Structures are given as C-alpha cells and as structure tokens.
C-alpha cells in the first residue's frame, strides 16, 4: 500500500519515496497474539519522536538516506541512546556511565565508534522457529491467525505465512545476524497438526548444515505427554529417525506439570531412558485464557533435584509481560521470581542442572533497562553466568541482530549492583550467555564450528549484503497488537487458540 514502509528490498530504486523512519529496536513491546499487551505509554511516544528527530538530523549531517542510517550500527546506537535518555530516569540511572546501554551521542554519527555493538562472540541461539507454509496444519487455520500478529508477517510476501518459511528463516538468522549456531524448535501441537513437523525441521537442518559444510543447526523434538502413551512411545523415533538434540514441552497446554506423577514424571523417565537428557520447558509468558499456574516454574524446583542427571532449560525464565520485575521477592508467585524461588527452594546451586533461557524475555525488556537489569541481575546472582542461555524466538520477530547488538552494549548499573548485590554483566559473562553455555550443553565444538563458518555460504552472503546497499536488510517492525483494544479485536477476528 502506498506510503507504508517497505521492510525488505533486493533492489530499491532511488526514485522511490523513502519509507518512514522506524527504530531498529521497537520502543513498544506489543504482543505476539498470545497475551494482552501493556497499554502504550507517554514514554514510548516520546522515545519514537526523539529517535525520529535524532536519526533525521544524523542522516542529513552524514549525507545518508534515512533508510541507510537506520539500517547501520549508528541507527542501532541511536535507538539505545534514546532508551538511555527516555527510560533511564525511571530506573534511577542517567545517560552517563551508570546507564543501561554503553552508548554515547558520538556513536550516532561515527560508525567507528560503535564498537560496543560489534563482537566476535560465539552466538548459539537456543530458541528459534519457522513454519512450513504448505503443511497440512493450514487446513485447520488455527495457528495461522497467531502468525499474523508476529512482526515477521510484514516481510512483504503476498501470502504472509511465506514470511515464516525456511528461506526467510535462514536468511534472517544466518545472513542478517551474527548467529553461529541455533536450535530449531516447534510450537505445541500433535503430529499432523504442527506448523513445523519434526521431519520438516530435520530437512531444514540438513539444508543449513550442507550449505555451511559445518554444524549450524540442531533441532528439538516436540512432546505432548498429556495426550497419552503414544506420545512417549514416539519419543524413540524422534531420537533415532530425526536425531533430535533435546525435547521441547509446553506444560500449560493440557494443564500438566513436570512433577505430575501421571504425566510429567513418566515423560522425564522416558527422556532418561533414551539418553537425551535436555528438557526445554516453556515457563512464563502465560497464554491468554490458559491457567497461568501450570506455566509457573515452581515444578522445576521439584524435578531438578529428583533427576540430577537431566538438564532443565527453562524457556523465557518464567518471565510474564505484564508482571513488573524488581528485586527478588520470595513471596512472589509471578515472573522470574518463580524460577529464582524454585532454584533456591530446591537447593540447586550455580553448578546445578537448571538453566534460564532469554527468548522473548530479553526482547521485551530491551526498552525497559531497569527491568532488564533486575532480570539479568537476579539470574546472575542466583543461577550464575554459567547457567543463562541466549535465545531470541526468531524468526517470529525478524532478524535477531537488534537483540544481539543491544545485549552486547547492556550493563547492569553500578548503583544497582551496590544496592541489590548484583554481579556485573562482564564481557566474559556475555560470552558465556551468548553461546558458550549452550555449546557445552549441546556438545557443539566451538573451535570447529567457528573455523567452518568463516568461509561458508552464509558468511559470504552476509559479506555481500554488507557491501551492497541494495541487498535485503534485516527487518525491524513494530510488534503485533499495540493496545488492549487492538488485542481483543485481534482475538475476535482470528478466534483461534494462540501458539
């Protein structure tokens, strides 16, 4: 439609009007269609206006188009600078050395000054997704409505579901970001009704690894144990035929718990029997209309001590979009505190078998530096830097590069370290979180993979993208419904259970 932004372009003509400026890091979290978004705030509007003004001034001063500026590291630095300025005061920080992001105004006009946004870390994204647009699942139409709410749906394809296919997934993850290795996961659905069947995920894995001539992609096996014994019986085939690297479960679908003697415990026992002892459990981000108690991480504190040889990866770390995150409160039954309490009550130390994962969690708090500092501070304090995993929930949100750049530049303010006893988020801790921890868990040889990716097809494609401004850029779009009214209208229109 005329006047709307063009999120992708392989060859944009100079005569076309410039798209409106949009921040590479959205200031509004919005919703992915699973939960009611928080209402827009005055700060968000101020941040958007300030970013547009600063980006416009810098682009004109540098002689760049606004589009080129926003797509550059300087555009990302500008967005982070705005977050420091607009949101920093709410957390008691300033735009100086105690700010959430290590950026300054000089980075808005000097690409060489944007070193804090760059890095050579080994990045292992343990939570990624895509779908098969031609799968049988589309006959039911269920998850299709939820996909429309995700930012990636605006990529420009005639059929928006094509925005989530394997080609877009590979390009956004391995070409348009610094991700080295990823785990491809699935949404909760029984075989035959999943937007990405395990067999289809295995095909994507083979394509990626063949192109890379190295191990770049691993896959999860989805299990829905509340659906009956056949789910547990099928776990052996997932291991032997599809070579899955871990199990993925969603306890709130079906309303079961990991410590349920009739559902959760038999599932864990089967995982141990098959010697695939990585269990990735969705905890937090309670889905609209479902019982939030079964999404709580408190069952982790029960089963982790029972099965010390099994590693439990707590996806989203128990984070809830509408729960304020502050210092740890032992009486809290919501948010990241549920995971912290489970670890403390279960006597699980910093070298234990419980890991906190940041998929979607980090993205939603990137523009809330106080909440981000509390979440990371609590996890570092109680689980340790060795037990936090990087995840982005891409491709739902487009390229994860904005999340990577923001994390590289983030710091826990000194004032909060002193007040709450939080450890600093050091460069060593960031390296562990961004990839070293996951590589150890999944048995990925870091040196072997790093050597391989320097000359693989994706690396060459990424180099070509950086050198040719007409090539496709990473997508940066506002996320889903932006208010309660839009969210309820979304549910009325689509009328499906979100995934």
C-alpha positions as CSV (number, residue, x, y, z in Angstrom):
1,X,0.0,0.0,0.0
2,X,1.3,3.5,-0.9
3,X,3.0,5.2,2.0
4,X,3.6,2.1,4.0
5,X,7.2,1.1,4.9
6,X,8.9,-1.4,2.6
7,X,10.6,-3.8,5.1
8,X,12.7,-5.6,2.5
9,X,14.1,-4.7,-0.8
10,X,16.6,-6.6,-3.0
11,X,16.8,-3.6,-5.3
12,X,15.2,-0.3,-4.2
13,X,15.2,2.4,-6.9
14,X,16.4,5.9,-5.9
15,X,13.2,7.4,-7.4
16,X,11.0,5.6,-4.8
17,X,9.9,7.7,-1.8
18,X,11.8,7.0,1.4
19,X,9.9,4.8,3.9
20,X,9.0,6.4,7.3
21,X,11.7,6.1,9.9
22,X,11.3,3.1,12.3
23,X,13.7,2.4,15.1
24,X,15.7,-0.8,14.6
25,X,14.8,-1.6,18.2
26,X,11.0,-1.1,18.7
27,X,10.1,1.0,21.7
28,X,6.7,-0.6,22.1
29,X,6.8,-4.3,23.0
30,X,3.3,-5.0,21.6
31,X,2.0,-8.6,21.6
32,X,2.7,-11.7,19.6
33,X,-1.0,-12.6,19.8
34,X,-0.6,-14.8,22.9
35,X,-1.1,-12.2,25.6
36,X,-2.6,-8.8,26.2
37,X,0.0,-6.1,25.6
38,X,0.6,-3.3,28.1
39,X,-1.1,0.0,27.1
40,X,1.1,2.4,25.1
41,X,2.8,4.9,27.4
42,X,3.8,8.6,27.1
43,X,7.5,7.5,27.3
44,X,7.1,5.3,24.2
45,X,5.7,8.2,22.2
46,X,8.5,10.4,23.4
47,X,11.1,7.8,22.5
48,X,9.7,7.4,19.0
49,X,9.6,11.1,18.4
50,X,13.2,11.6,19.8
51,X,14.6,8.7,17.7
52,X,13.0,10.1,14.5
53,X,14.4,13.6,15.2
54,X,17.9,12.3,16.0
55,X,18.0,9.9,13.1
56,X,16.9,12.5,10.7
57,X,19.5,15.0,11.9
58,X,22.3,12.5,11.8
59,X,21.4,11.2,8.4
60,X,21.3,14.7,6.9
61,X,24.6,15.6,8.5
62,X,26.3,12.4,7.2
63,X,24.7,12.7,3.7
64,X,22.9,9.3,4.1
65,X,19.4,8.4,3.3
66,X,17.3,7.9,6.4
67,X,16.9,4.2,5.4
68,X,20.7,3.6,5.2
69,X,21.2,5.4,8.5
70,X,18.6,3.4,10.4
71,X,20.0,0.1,9.0
72,X,23.5,0.9,10.1
73,X,25.2,0.4,13.5
74,X,24.7,4.2,14.1
75,X,21.0,3.7,13.8
76,X,21.1,1.0,16.5
77,X,23.3,3.1,18.7
78,X,20.8,6.0,18.3
79,X,17.9,3.7,19.5
80,X,19.9,2.6,22.5
81,X,20.9,6.2,23.3
82,X,17.2,7.1,23.2
83,X,16.4,4.3,25.6
84,X,19.0,5.6,28.0
85,X,17.7,9.1,27.8
86,X,13.9,8.4,27.9
87,X,13.8,5.3,30.1
88,X,16.9,5.6,32.2
89,X,15.5,8.1,34.6
90,X,12.8,5.7,35.6
91,X,15.4,3.3,36.9
92,X,17.5,5.8,38.7
93,X,20.2,5.8,36.1
94,X,21.4,8.5,33.8
95,X,22.7,8.7,30.3
96,X,26.3,8.6,31.7
97,X,28.4,5.7,32.9
98,X,25.6,4.3,35.0
99,X,23.2,3.9,32.1
100,X,21.7,0.6,30.9
101,X,23.4,0.7,27.5
102,X,27.1,1.6,26.9
103,X,26.5,4.2,24.1
104,X,27.0,7.9,23.8
105,X,25.9,10.6,21.3
106,X,29.2,10.3,19.4
107,X,28.2,6.8,18.2
108,X,25.2,8.3,16.4
109,X,27.5,9.9,13.8
110,X,30.6,7.8,13.8
111,X,30.4,4.1,12.7
112,X,33.9,3.5,14.0
113,X,32.7,4.5,17.5
114,X,30.1,1.7,17.5
115,X,32.5,-0.9,18.8
116,X,30.3,-1.8,21.7
117,X,27.7,-3.1,19.3
118,X,30.1,-5.4,17.5
119,X,31.8,-8.5,18.7
120,X,33.3,-11.9,17.9
121,X,31.4,-14.0,20.4
122,X,30.3,-17.5,19.5
123,X,26.5,-17.0,19.4
124,X,24.3,-20.0,19.9
125,X,20.5,-19.2,19.8
126,X,18.7,-22.0,21.6
127,X,15.2,-20.9,20.7
128,X,14.3,-20.3,17.0
129,X,11.3,-21.1,14.9
130,X,9.9,-21.2,11.4
131,X,6.9,-22.9,9.7
132,X,6.1,-24.9,6.6
133,X,3.6,-22.7,4.7
134,X,2.5,-25.7,2.6
135,X,1.9,-28.0,5.6
136,X,-1.4,-29.8,6.5
137,X,-1.8,-27.6,9.5
138,X,-3.1,-24.7,7.4
139,X,-6.3,-26.7,6.7
140,X,-7.4,-26.1,10.2
141,X,-6.4,-22.4,10.2
142,X,-5.5,-22.3,13.9
143,X,-2.0,-21.1,14.2
144,X,-2.2,-19.0,11.0
145,X,-4.1,-16.2,12.8
146,X,-1.4,-16.1,15.5
147,X,1.3,-15.8,12.9
148,X,-0.2,-12.6,11.5
149,X,0.4,-10.9,14.9
150,X,4.1,-11.5,14.7
151,X,6.3,-8.7,13.3
152,X,7.9,-11.0,10.7
153,X,4.5,-11.3,9.0
154,X,5.1,-7.9,7.4
155,X,8.0,-9.0,5.3
156,X,6.2,-8.2,2.0
157,X,5.2,-11.7,0.7
158,X,1.8,-11.9,-0.9
159,X,0.9,-14.7,1.5
160,X,2.2,-13.5,4.9
161,X,2.7,-17.1,6.0
162,X,5.6,-17.3,3.5
163,X,7.4,-14.8,5.6
164,X,8.0,-17.6,8.1
165,X,9.3,-20.2,5.7
166,X,12.7,-21.9,5.7
167,X,14.3,-19.4,3.3
168,X,13.4,-16.4,5.4
169,X,14.5,-18.2,8.5
170,X,17.9,-19.0,7.1
171,X,18.4,-15.5,5.7
172,X,17.3,-13.6,8.8
173,X,19.1,-15.9,11.3
174,X,22.3,-16.8,9.5
175,X,22.8,-14.0,7.0
176,X,21.3,-10.9,8.7
177,X,22.6,-11.7,12.2
178,X,25.8,-12.8,13.9
179,X,24.2,-16.1,15.0
180,X,26.7,-19.0,14.6
181,X,24.6,-22.0,15.7
182,X,20.9,-22.3,16.5
183,X,18.3,-24.8,17.8
184,X,15.1,-25.0,15.8
185,X,12.1,-25.6,18.0
186,X,8.4,-26.1,17.4
187,X,5.1,-24.9,18.8
188,X,2.8,-27.1,20.9
189,X,0.7,-29.3,18.6
190,X,0.4,-33.1,18.0
191,X,2.0,-34.6,14.9
192,X,0.0,-33.9,11.8
193,X,-1.2,-30.5,13.1
194,X,2.1,-28.8,13.8
195,X,3.2,-25.8,11.7
196,X,6.6,-27.4,11.6
197,X,6.7,-31.2,11.9
198,X,9.9,-32.7,13.3
199,X,10.6,-34.3,9.9
200,X,10.4,-30.9,8.3
201,X,12.7,-29.4,10.9
202,X,15.1,-32.1,10.1
203,X,15.1,-31.2,6.4
204,X,15.9,-27.6,7.3
205,X,18.7,-28.8,9.5
206,X,20.2,-30.7,6.6
207,X,19.9,-27.8,4.2
208,X,21.6,-25.4,6.6
209,X,24.4,-27.8,7.6
210,X,25.0,-28.8,4.0
211,X,25.3,-25.2,2.9
212,X,27.5,-24.4,5.8
213,X,29.6,-27.5,5.5
214,X,29.5,-27.5,9.3
215,X,27.1,-27.9,12.2
216,X,25.0,-24.8,12.3
217,X,21.6,-26.1,13.2
218,X,20.2,-28.6,15.7
219,X,16.5,-29.5,16.2
220,X,14.2,-30.2,19.1
221,X,11.6,-32.9,19.4
222,X,8.2,-31.7,20.5
223,X,6.4,-33.9,23.0
224,X,2.8,-33.5,24.3
225,X,2.8,-36.1,27.1
226,X,-0.7,-35.3,28.3
227,X,-2.1,-36.6,25.0
228,X,-1.5,-40.2,26.0
229,X,1.1,-43.1,26.0
230,X,1.6,-42.8,22.2
231,X,3.4,-39.5,22.8
232,X,6.0,-41.2,25.0
233,X,6.2,-44.2,22.6
234,X,7.0,-41.8,19.7
235,X,10.0,-40.3,21.5
236,X,12.3,-43.2,20.5
237,X,11.5,-42.5,16.8
238,X,12.2,-38.8,17.3
239,X,15.6,-39.7,18.6
240,X,16.6,-42.5,16.2
241,X,15.0,-41.2,13.0
242,X,15.2,-37.5,13.3
243,X,18.3,-37.2,15.6
244,X,16.8,-34.6,17.8
245,X,19.1,-32.9,20.3
246,X,16.6,-32.0,23.0
247,X,12.9,-32.2,24.0
248,X,10.5,-29.3,24.0
249,X,7.4,-29.2,26.1
250,X,4.7,-26.7,26.9
251,X,3.1,-27.6,30.3
252,X,0.3,-25.0,30.1
253,X,-1.1,-26.8,27.1
254,X,-3.1,-29.6,28.6
255,X,-2.6,-28.2,32.0
256,X,0.1,-30.5,33.4
257,X,3.2,-30.1,35.4
258,X,6.7,-31.7,35.2
259,X,6.2,-33.1,38.7
260,X,2.8,-34.7,37.8
261,X,3.2,-38.4,38.6
262,X,0.9,-39.4,35.7
263,X,2.3,-37.1,33.0
264,X,5.5,-35.2,33.8
265,X,7.4,-37.9,35.7
266,X,6.8,-40.6,33.0
267,X,8.0,-38.1,30.4
268,X,11.2,-37.3,32.2
269,X,11.8,-41.0,32.9
270,X,11.5,-41.7,29.1
271,X,13.9,-38.9,28.3
272,X,16.4,-40.5,30.7
273,X,15.8,-43.9,29.2
274,X,16.6,-42.6,25.7
275,X,19.7,-40.8,27.0
276,X,18.5,-37.4,25.6
277,X,18.7,-35.5,28.8
278,X,18.0,-32.0,27.7
279,X,14.4,-30.9,28.5
280,X,13.4,-27.4,27.3
281,X,10.2,-26.3,29.1
282,X,8.2,-23.2,28.3
283,X,7.8,-21.4,31.6
284,X,6.2,-17.9,31.9
285,X,4.6,-15.9,29.1
286,X,1.3,-17.4,30.2
287,X,-1.0,-17.6,27.2
288,X,-4.2,-15.6,27.1
289,X,-7.1,-17.6,28.6
290,X,-5.0,-20.5,29.9
291,X,-4.2,-21.3,33.6
292,X,-1.0,-19.4,34.5
293,X,-0.3,-21.8,37.4
294,X,0.8,-24.6,35.1
295,X,3.1,-22.2,33.3
296,X,4.9,-21.5,36.6
297,X,8.5,-22.6,37.1
298,X,7.9,-23.9,40.6
299,X,7.8,-27.5,39.4
300,X,11.4,-27.1,38.3
301,X,12.4,-26.9,41.9
302,X,10.8,-30.3,42.5
303,X,12.0,-32.4,39.5
304,X,15.5,-30.9,39.1
305,X,16.8,-32.4,42.4
306,X,15.0,-35.7,41.7
307,X,16.8,-36.0,38.4
308,X,20.3,-34.5,38.7
309,X,21.5,-36.2,35.5
310,X,18.8,-34.3,33.5
311,X,19.3,-30.7,32.4
312,X,16.2,-28.5,32.6
313,X,16.3,-25.5,30.3
314,X,13.6,-23.0,31.5
315,X,12.5,-21.2,28.4
316,X,11.6,-17.5,29.0
317,X,12.9,-17.8,32.6
318,X,9.4,-17.6,33.9
319,X,9.0,-14.0,32.6
320,X,5.5,-12.5,32.3
321,X,4.9,-9.5,30.1
322,X,2.6,-7.7,32.5
323,X,4.4,-8.5,35.7
324,X,6.8,-5.8,37.0
325,X,10.3,-7.1,37.5
326,X,12.2,-5.8,40.6
327,X,14.5,-7.2,43.2
328,X,13.8,-10.8,44.2
329,X,10.7,-11.2,46.3
330,X,10.4,-14.6,48.0
331,X,6.7,-14.2,48.4
332,X,6.1,-13.6,44.6
333,X,4.3,-16.2,42.6
334,X,4.8,-14.5,39.2
335,X,7.6,-13.7,36.8
336,X,11.3,-14.5,37.0
337,X,11.0,-14.7,40.8
338,X,9.2,-18.1,40.4
339,X,12.3,-19.6,38.8
340,X,14.6,-18.0,41.4
341,X,12.5,-19.3,44.2
342,X,12.4,-22.8,42.6
343,X,16.1,-22.9,42.4
344,X,16.6,-21.7,46.0
345,X,13.9,-24.0,47.5
346,X,15.3,-26.9,45.5
347,X,18.8,-26.3,46.8
348,X,20.0,-26.1,43.2
349,X,23.3,-24.3,43.1
350,X,25.1,-22.3,40.4
351,X,26.6,-25.5,39.1
352,X,23.3,-27.3,39.1
353,X,21.1,-28.7,36.3
354,X,18.8,-25.7,35.8
355,X,19.3,-23.1,33.1
356,X,17.5,-19.9,32.4
357,X,16.7,-19.0,28.8
358,X,16.1,-15.5,27.5
359,X,14.0,-16.0,24.4
360,X,11.4,-13.2,24.0
361,X,12.2,-12.2,27.6
362,X,15.2,-10.1,26.5
363,X,13.4,-8.6,23.6
364,X,10.5,-7.4,25.8
365,X,12.8,-5.7,28.3
366,X,15.4,-4.2,25.9
367,X,13.4,-0.9,26.2
368,X,13.0,-1.3,30.0
369,X,16.6,-1.1,31.3
370,X,15.5,-1.2,35.0
371,X,13.6,-4.5,34.4
372,X,16.3,-5.8,32.2
373,X,18.9,-5.1,34.9
374,X,16.8,-6.8,37.6
375,X,16.1,-9.9,35.5
376,X,19.8,-10.4,34.5
377,X,21.0,-9.4,38.0
378,X,18.7,-11.9,39.7
379,X,19.7,-14.7,37.3
380,X,23.4,-13.9,37.6
381,X,23.1,-13.7,41.4
382,X,21.2,-16.9,42.0
383,X,22.0,-19.1,39.0
384,X,25.3,-17.7,37.8
385,X,26.7,-16.7,34.5
386,X,27.2,-20.4,33.6
387,X,23.5,-21.1,33.8
388,X,22.0,-18.5,31.5
389,X,21.3,-19.2,27.8
390,X,20.8,-17.0,24.8
391,X,17.5,-17.3,22.9
392,X,15.6,-14.8,20.7
393,X,12.4,-16.6,19.5
394,X,13.4,-15.6,15.9
395,X,12.0,-15.7,13.2
396,X,8.8,-14.5,14.9
397,X,10.4,-11.1,15.3
398,X,12.5,-10.9,12.2
399,X,16.3,-10.8,12.4
400,X,17.7,-11.2,15.9
401,X,20.6,-8.8,15.2
402,X,18.9,-5.9,17.2
403,X,18.7,-8.2,20.2
404,X,22.3,-9.2,19.9
405,X,23.6,-5.6,19.5
406,X,21.6,-4.4,22.4
407,X,22.8,-7.2,24.7
408,X,26.4,-6.5,23.8
409,X,26.0,-2.9,24.9
410,X,24.0,-3.6,28.0
411,X,25.4,-3.2,31.5
412,X,23.9,-3.6,35.0
413,X,24.2,-0.1,36.5
414,X,26.8,0.2,39.3
415,X,24.2,1.7,41.6
416,X,22.0,-1.4,41.2
417,X,25.0,-3.7,41.8
418,X,25.7,-1.9,45.1
419,X,22.0,-1.8,46.2
420,X,21.0,-5.3,45.3
421,X,24.3,-7.2,45.2
422,X,24.0,-8.0,41.5
423,X,27.2,-9.1,39.8
424,X,28.4,-7.0,36.9
425,X,27.5,-8.2,33.4
426,X,31.1,-8.6,32.2
427,X,32.3,-9.3,28.7
428,X,33.2,-12.8,30.0
429,X,29.6,-13.3,31.3
430,X,28.2,-12.1,28.0
431,X,30.3,-14.6,26.0
432,X,29.1,-17.4,28.2
433,X,25.4,-16.4,27.9
434,X,25.6,-15.7,24.2
435,X,26.9,-19.1,23.3
436,X,29.5,-20.9,25.4
437,X,27.0,-22.3,27.9
438,X,24.7,-23.7,25.2
439,X,27.7,-25.2,23.2
440,X,28.7,-27.1,26.4
441,X,25.2,-28.3,26.9
442,X,24.6,-29.4,23.3
443,X,28.1,-30.8,22.8
444,X,29.0,-28.3,20.0
445,X,32.7,-28.0,19.2
446,X,33.2,-24.2,19.3
447,X,36.5,-24.1,17.5
448,X,35.5,-26.5,14.8
449,X,32.3,-24.6,14.0
450,X,34.0,-21.1,14.1
451,X,36.5,-22.2,11.6
452,X,33.9,-23.6,9.3
453,X,31.6,-20.6,9.3
454,X,34.2,-18.2,8.0
455,X,34.1,-19.5,4.5
456,X,30.6,-21.0,4.3
457,X,27.8,-19.8,2.0
458,X,26.0,-17.8,4.7
459,X,29.2,-15.9,5.6
460,X,29.8,-15.0,2.0
461,X,26.1,-13.9,1.6
462,X,26.4,-11.8,4.7
463,X,29.5,-10.1,3.3
464,X,27.8,-9.4,0.1
465,X,24.8,-7.9,2.0
466,X,27.0,-5.6,3.9
467,X,28.8,-4.4,0.8
468,X,25.8,-3.8,-1.4
469,X,23.2,-1.4,0.0
470,X,20.6,-2.6,-2.5
471,X,20.5,-6.1,-0.9
472,X,17.9,-7.2,1.6
473,X,18.2,-5.6,5.1
474,X,17.2,-7.1,8.4
475,X,13.6,-6.4,9.2
476,X,12.7,-4.1,12.1
477,X,8.9,-3.8,12.6
478,X,6.6,-3.0,15.5
479,X,5.3,-6.0,17.3
480,X,1.7,-7.1,16.9
481,X,-1.3,-5.5,18.7
482,X,-0.2,-2.4,20.5
483,X,-3.1,-1.9,23.0
484,X,-5.8,-3.9,24.8
485,X,-8.4,-2.8,22.3
486,X,-6.2,-4.0,19.4
487,X,-5.5,-7.3,21.2
488,X,-9.2,-8.0,21.8
489,X,-10.0,-7.1,18.2
490,X,-7.3,-9.5,17.1
491,X,-8.8,-12.3,19.2
492,X,-12.3,-11.6,17.8
493,X,-11.1,-11.6,14.2
494,X,-8.9,-14.7,14.4
495,X,-10.8,-16.7,17.1
496,X,-8.1,-19.3,17.4
497,X,-6.0,-20.6,20.3
498,X,-2.6,-18.9,20.1
499,X,0.5,-21.0,19.9
